[in-house]
Amino acid sequence: MEIKQFKLSSGEEIVCEVIEWPDVDEDEADIVVRNIYKIIAIDQTVSGNRYYTFKPWMVFQDEPDMFQTINMNHIIGEANPSQKLLEQYFTMIKGELSEDSEAARAELEKKLADYINNLRQMVSEQVGYSDSGEENVIKFPGGRTIH
């Protein structure tokens, strides 16, 4: 198994398993790969931290028996991934393929629901709007009621 990290001409950075390299003599230079994940960097401006996550490079192409090709002309950099990146990559693949991902997905959905509820509460406190049993009418200055 050969895992490579590529920087593409589009600016994307990906990690994938290389199945087959093209022959040197071939005019068409495509690499056959699978389990391609795009590396996403998220900068937290407040804390100054940077986080990384993986996303499938192509939608609905995250099964181990699905193969893709990458044109060599669009690769501007190639590297062997660091040990830390490899660990995260394999954790991602195992998570995508295991039933434990359902539990992780449920936990993520709960966190997202909690975040949305907290956001709604914060907004309602700031603008005096409530979505509970009260009337859903916002009073604007000047005594006018807008529905």
C-alpha positions as CSV (number, residue, x, y, z in Angstrom):
1,M,0.0,0.0,0.0
2,E,1.5,3.3,-1.1
3,I,0.0,6.4,0.5
4,K,0.9,9.8,-1.1
5,Q,0.1,13.4,-0.4
6,F,-0.4,15.6,-3.4
7,K,-0.7,19.3,-4.0
8,L,-2.8,19.9,-7.0
9,S,-2.8,22.8,-9.5
10,S,-6.2,23.8,-8.2
11,G,-4.6,24.5,-4.8
12,E,-6.2,21.4,-3.1
13,E,-4.1,19.1,-1.0
14,I,-5.1,15.5,-1.0
15,V,-4.1,12.2,0.5
16,C,-4.7,8.9,-1.3
17,E,-3.7,5.4,-1.8
18,V,-1.9,5.0,-5.2
19,I,-2.9,1.8,-6.9
20,E,-1.0,2.3,-10.2
21,W,1.5,4.8,-11.5
22,P,1.5,5.5,-15.3
23,D,4.2,4.0,-17.5
24,V,6.9,6.4,-18.4
25,D,6.3,5.9,-22.1
26,E,2.6,6.7,-22.0
27,D,1.3,10.0,-23.4
28,E,-1.7,10.0,-21.1
29,A,-0.3,10.3,-17.6
30,D,-3.0,9.2,-15.1
31,I,-2.5,7.8,-11.7
32,V,-5.0,5.2,-10.5
33,V,-5.9,5.9,-6.9
34,R,-8.6,5.2,-4.2
35,N,-9.6,6.5,-0.8
36,I,-8.9,10.1,-1.8
37,Y,-9.5,12.7,0.9
38,K,-9.0,16.4,0.6
39,I,-7.2,18.1,3.5
40,I,-9.1,21.1,4.8
41,A,-7.4,23.7,7.0
42,I,-9.6,25.7,9.4
43,D,-8.1,28.8,11.0
44,Q,-9.6,30.0,14.2
45,T,-8.9,33.7,14.1
46,V,-9.9,34.3,17.8
47,S,-7.6,31.6,19.3
48,G,-5.0,31.6,16.5
49,N,-5.2,27.8,16.2
50,R,-5.4,25.9,13.0
51,Y,-7.3,22.6,12.7
52,Y,-7.3,20.1,9.9
53,T,-10.0,17.8,8.7
54,F,-10.6,15.4,5.8
55,K,-13.4,15.5,3.3
56,P,-14.0,13.0,0.4
57,W,-12.4,14.5,-2.7
58,M,-15.2,13.3,-4.9
59,V,-18.8,13.0,-3.7
60,F,-20.1,9.4,-3.2
61,Q,-16.6,8.0,-4.1
62,D,-15.6,6.9,-0.6
63,E,-15.9,3.1,-0.9
64,P,-12.7,1.0,-1.0
65,D,-13.6,-0.7,-4.2
66,M,-14.0,2.6,-6.1
67,F,-11.1,3.8,-8.1
68,Q,-10.4,7.3,-9.5
69,T,-7.7,8.7,-11.7
70,I,-5.6,11.8,-11.3
71,N,-3.9,13.4,-14.3
72,M,-0.2,13.8,-13.6
73,N,-0.2,17.2,-15.3
74,H,-2.3,18.6,-12.4
75,I,0.0,17.6,-9.6
76,I,2.5,20.3,-8.6
77,G,3.8,18.6,-5.5
78,E,4.2,15.1,-4.1
79,A,5.2,13.9,-0.6
80,N,5.2,11.0,1.6
81,P,2.7,11.9,4.4
82,S,4.0,12.4,7.9
83,Q,3.3,9.7,10.5
84,K,0.8,11.9,12.2
85,L,-1.1,12.5,8.9
86,L,-1.0,8.8,8.2
87,E,-2.5,8.0,11.6
88,Q,-5.3,10.4,11.0
89,Y,-5.9,9.2,7.4
90,F,-6.2,5.6,8.5
91,T,-8.5,6.6,11.4
92,M,-10.7,8.4,8.8
93,I,-10.8,5.4,6.5
94,K,-11.7,3.0,9.4
95,G,-14.3,5.4,10.6
96,E,-15.9,5.6,7.1
97,L,-15.9,1.9,6.8
98,S,-17.0,0.8,10.3
99,E,-20.4,0.8,12.0
100,D,-18.9,3.0,14.7
101,S,-19.3,5.9,12.3
102,E,-23.0,5.8,12.9
103,A,-22.4,6.5,16.6
104,A,-20.0,9.3,15.7
105,R,-22.5,10.7,13.3
106,A,-25.2,10.6,16.0
107,E,-22.9,12.4,18.4
108,L,-22.1,15.0,15.8
109,E,-25.8,15.5,15.0
110,K,-26.4,16.0,18.8
111,K,-23.6,18.6,19.0
112,L,-24.9,20.4,16.0
113,A,-28.5,20.5,17.4
114,D,-27.1,21.8,20.7
115,Y,-25.1,24.4,18.9
116,I,-28.2,25.5,16.9
117,N,-30.3,25.7,20.1
118,N,-27.7,27.7,21.8
119,L,-27.5,30.1,18.8
120,R,-31.3,30.5,18.8
121,Q,-31.3,31.3,22.5
122,M,-28.5,33.8,22.1
123,V,-30.3,35.5,19.2
124,S,-33.6,35.6,21.1
125,E,-31.9,37.2,24.1
126,Q,-30.3,39.8,21.9
127,V,-33.3,40.8,19.9
128,G,-36.1,40.0,22.4
129,Y,-37.5,37.3,20.1
130,S,-38.8,34.1,21.4
131,D,-39.9,31.0,19.5
132,S,-41.7,29.5,22.5
133,G,-45.4,29.8,23.4
134,E,-45.4,33.5,22.9
135,E,-46.7,35.3,19.9
136,N,-44.2,35.3,17.0
137,V,-44.5,39.1,16.3
138,I,-41.5,41.4,16.4
139,K,-42.3,44.9,17.7
140,F,-40.4,47.6,15.8
141,P,-39.8,51.1,17.2
142,G,-42.6,53.5,16.4
143,G,-45.5,51.3,17.5
144,R,-46.0,49.6,14.1
145,T,-46.6,45.9,14.1
146,I,-45.3,44.0,11.1
147,H,-46.4,40.4,10.4
